[in-house]
Amino acid sequence: MRKLLVYLKGYKKESVLGPLFKLLEASFELFVPLVIARIVDTGIGAGDYGYVWQMGGVLFLLAAIGLVCSVTAQYFAAKAATGFATSLRHSLFSHIQSLSFTEMDKLGTAAMITRMTSDINQVQSGVNLVLRLFLRSPFIVFGAMIMAFTIDVKAALIFVVTIPLLSIVVFGIMLISIPLYKKVQAGLDRVLGRTRENLTGVRVIRAFGREDEEREAFTEENQGLTRMQMFVGRFSACMNPVTYIIVNAATVVLIWSGAVRVDAGILTQGQVIALVNYMSQILVELVKLANLIITVTKAFACADRISGVLDLNSSLKEEKRAGDAAGEKARGSYIQYRHVNFSYKDAGGDALSDIDFTVEKGQTVGIIGGTGSGKTTLVHLLPRFYDVSEGEVLIDGEDVRKYPLEKLRSKIGIVMQKSVLFHGTVRDNLRWGVLDAEGAWAGTGQDRDEDALMWEALEIAQAKEFVEKKEGGLDFEIEQGGKNLSGGQRQRMTIARAVVRKPEILILDDSASALDFATDAALRKAIKNASEDMTVFIVSQRAASIMYADKILVLDDGRIAGQGTHEELLASCEVYQEIYYSQFERTSTAMQNEVCEKSV
């Protein structure tokens, strides 16, 4: 929690004024029992009702001042807590964005969403209550004890015994509750993960008729969380009754001893009433303190979880070099993988082993292989989504680990396997490719506006036709995730988003799986004609999609089983032959060439 207090730096004034006004309110509240004692002893006892009204006015004045102080304190505390949560959420989001895919895989989407929402909200509530009550409640508890000493020392000794007993109960329950609330939050992660998985895959669940099984699994997870919450809730609930028992027992002793001392003439009736009022104040404040501690306990548990994410450093180390020389070479890329090995964190074995190949500027490289052979992993090493375990990945003879990440990724346009579109217009989604689309063509001698560049990217991606038919064209509103587009339309939109930036390296990671063969062929031809200097990686399960590539890499269980042209691999690589002939009938070479011609 201490690490997170840095986000209160911008609210120092509010963090001081909030508790200060609460202490002022508490100070005025401590005078109330003394005023009531005066009313009983002097006013009512002597029958002086004018004095009663006078002291009643004093009580009203104390209440009015306390109200103003309380409202002011609430305002400053709320402002500080809200600002704190805002700063923390911005920082956490920014930190998560800086993490590599390795850390993202480790944390999981559900856990990150919980940290950003539920955990931060809980910490915000904790900060708010601490600023309002953390000083006020102890101040009144000990202040009431001190005021009791001003009335009668022997009677005040009851307070001296009561307060330590209450402290042991309150803080003991707090120490036991903190680890239990951590388990509750971990259970919330699991329920959130199950919920997200079900909502994301609702179509698959219904297609396979698995609603009942998933409902039962969710119920089991939810009931587990409920049982855990009820257990820690019952334990925390012990705080109120135990404190009530202690305080009420102390009140009984106080009234009994007070009655004896009144009979002896040592105390007045008003003073006994004042002592009872001070004990009642202690009871009320301890109830508040108990609720505060429960909330703070949850906040501490959540703060530890947030700190755990903030303490997680990215495994990608970016070298700072004078002038950032890397990436300043001429446009165009010479790419080389030198004996690359890679394994995912905590994986049992290597996902890639001894990957070694070279790509010349402007070449088209096809990557094919069975499911799980490492095709996506291989292309993810190029923009440094992951770092190699051994070996090197070079661009223009420079290790990608020596490039500033921003410059490295500005060279690369990538279309992922899963087509992800964001809520907004077609224009908004294309701007993800490059914020200033006109800047992508800077230095090309082409004087064109942003819309023209976007339409060209859509034409290359074979998306222009369907976008023109949409109401508004570039201003057509796309729903979250592209739900109002077909699978093929989503894929073509994501390709256009990558192409609009005119990247030096374009990676198409199985991004045409929803396209028919004719559209796929037209897409590859348009990309080739768009820029002869662009180096293109095409990851595909279709032999037809990569057979005209300048170089084809065949992966098998994380290793290169063969590399070369279509003809060379068809003659020498068994793995490629198996893939190819599973998609094309065994015909004569002439017939095969004819099929290839038609696919283009």
Residue, then its C-alpha position, 0 to 999 in steps of 0.5 A: m500500500r505504501k508504494l501506491l501512496v505516491y499517487l496522492k502527491g498531487y492531492k497533498k492539500e486535500s489529504v491534509l485538510g480532509p482529516l484536519f476538518k474531521l478532527l475539528e468536528a471531533s473536537f466540538e463533539l467532545f464538548v457535547p457531554l460537558v454541555i449536557a452535564r451543565i444542563v442537568d446539574t445547573g439547569i434542570g437541577a436548579g430549575d433554571y430553564g433559561y440556562v437550559w435554553q442557553m446551553g441548548g443554543v450552545l449545543f445547536l451551535l456546536a452541531a452547526i459547526g460540526l456539520v460544516c466541518s464534516v461536509t468540508a472534510q467529506y469534500f476534500a476526502a472524496k476529491a483526494a480519493t477520486g484523484f488518487a484512483t484516477s492517477l493509479r488507474h492511468s499508471l496501471f493501464s500505462h504499465i500494463q501496456s508496457l508489458s510484453f506478451t510474456e507478462m500478459d500471458k502470465l497475468g491473464t486478461a481476467a486478472m488485469i480487468t479485476r485489477m483495473t476495476s474492482d481492486i482500484n475501486q476498493v482501494q479508492s473506498g479505503v483511501n476515502l474512509v481513511l482520510r475521513l475516519f482514521l484520525r477521527s475515530p482514535f482521536i475521539v476514543f482517546g479524547a473521550m478517555i482524557m475528558a473522562f479523567t477531567i471529570d473523575v480519575k477513578a471512573a476514567l480507569i474503566f476507560v483505560v481497561t476498556i480501550p485496550l481490550l477493544s483494540i486487541v479485538v479490532f486489530g486481531i480480527m484485522l490481522i486475520s482478515i487480511p489474508l482471507y480477503k486476498k483469497v476472496q479477491a483471487g476467487l473473484d478473479r476465477v469467477l470473472g475469468r469464467t464469466r469472460e470466457n462464457l460471454t466471449g464463447v457464447r456462440v460456441i457454447r450454444a452451437f455444442g449445446r453446452e449451456d447446462e454444463e457451463r451453467e453448472a461450472f459457473t454455479e460451482e465457481n460462484q458458490g465457492l466464492t460465496r462460501m469464501q465471502m460468507f466465511v470471512g464475512r462471519f469472521s469480520a461480523c464478530m467484531n461488532p457484537v464483541t465490541y458491543i459486549i465489551v462497551n456495554a459491560a463497561t457502561v454497566v460498570l460505569i453506571w454502577s460505580g457512578a451511582v455509588r459515587v453519586d451517593a457518596g457525593i463525589l460525583t454529580q448526576g450530570q457528570v455520570i451522564a457525561l461519562v456514559n455519553y463518552m462511553s457511548q461515543i467510544l462505542v459509536e466510533l469503534v463501530k465506525l472503526a470496525n467498518l473502516i478496518i474491514t474496508v481498509t483490510k480489503a483495500f490492503a489486499c487489493a493494493d497488494r494485488i495492484s502493486g504486484v502488477l506494478d512491480l512486474n517488469s517487462s522482460l523486453k529490455e530496450e537499449k538506450r543508445a546515442g542518437d538511436a542509430a538503430g532504425e535510421k537506415a535506408r527504407g527496406s529490410y534485410i531480415q535474418y534469423r540466426h539459429v533462433n531458439f524460443s520457449y514460452k515462460d514455464a513451458g516444458g520445451d522449446a516452441l522454436s528450435d534452431i530457426d535459421f533463414t535469410v530474407e532479402k528486401g522486397q521478398t514475399v515469404g510464405i510460412i506453412g506447417g501443421t497446427g502448433s508448429g510455431k508459425t505465429t511464434l516465429v513472426h511474433l519475434l520480429p516486432r519483439f512481442y517476445d524475445v528469443s531465448e537463444g540466437e538473433v533476429l536481425i533487421d538491416g543487420e541490426d539485432v531487433r533488441k537494439y532497436p527502440l521499440e517504437k521505431l521497430r514497430s513503426k517499420i512493421g504492419i501486422v495482421m493477427q490471427k484474430s480480427v480485432l476491430f474497435h468501436g468507431t467509424v471505418r475511418d477511426n479504425l484505419r487511423w489505428g494503422v497510423l495516426d497521420a495517414e498522410g505522413a505515411w506517404a511523406g517523401t513519396g511525391q504524392d500529394r493526396d489527402e487522408d481519405a484518398l489514402m484510406w480508400e487506396a488501403l481499402e482497395i488493396a485489402q479488397a475491402k473498398e467494394f463493401v465499404e462503399k456500399k455501407e451507409g456513410g462509407l468511411d464514416f460507417e459505424i463499426e460496433q465493438g469487435g466488428k459485430n456488424l461485419s462478416g468474418g471476411q469483412r473483418q479480416r479485410m478491414t484489419i488488413a487495410r489497417a495494416v496496409v494504410r501505414k505503408p510498412e516496410i515489413l507486412i506480416l499476415d498471420d493467417s489473416a485470409s482464412a475467411l476469404d475465398f480463393a479468388t479474393d485471397a489471390a487478388l489480395r496477394k496480387a494487390i499487396k505485391n503491386a502496392s510496393e515492390d520494396m515491401t517485405v511480406f510474411i504470409v502465414s497460412q494453412r493454405a498451400a495456394s496462398i503461399m505457393y507463389a512466394d519467393k521463399i517458403l518456410v515449412l515448419d514442423d514441431g518448431r523446426i524448419a523442415g524445409q525452405g525454398t520455392h514451391e517447386e523445390l519443396l514439392a520435389s524434396c520436402e515430405v512435410y510440404q508434399e503432405i500438406y500440398y497433396s492434402q489440398f490438391e489432387r495428385t495430378s501431373t506437373a502441368m496440371q498443378n501449374e495450371v491450378c497455381e496460375k488460376s489461383v493468382 
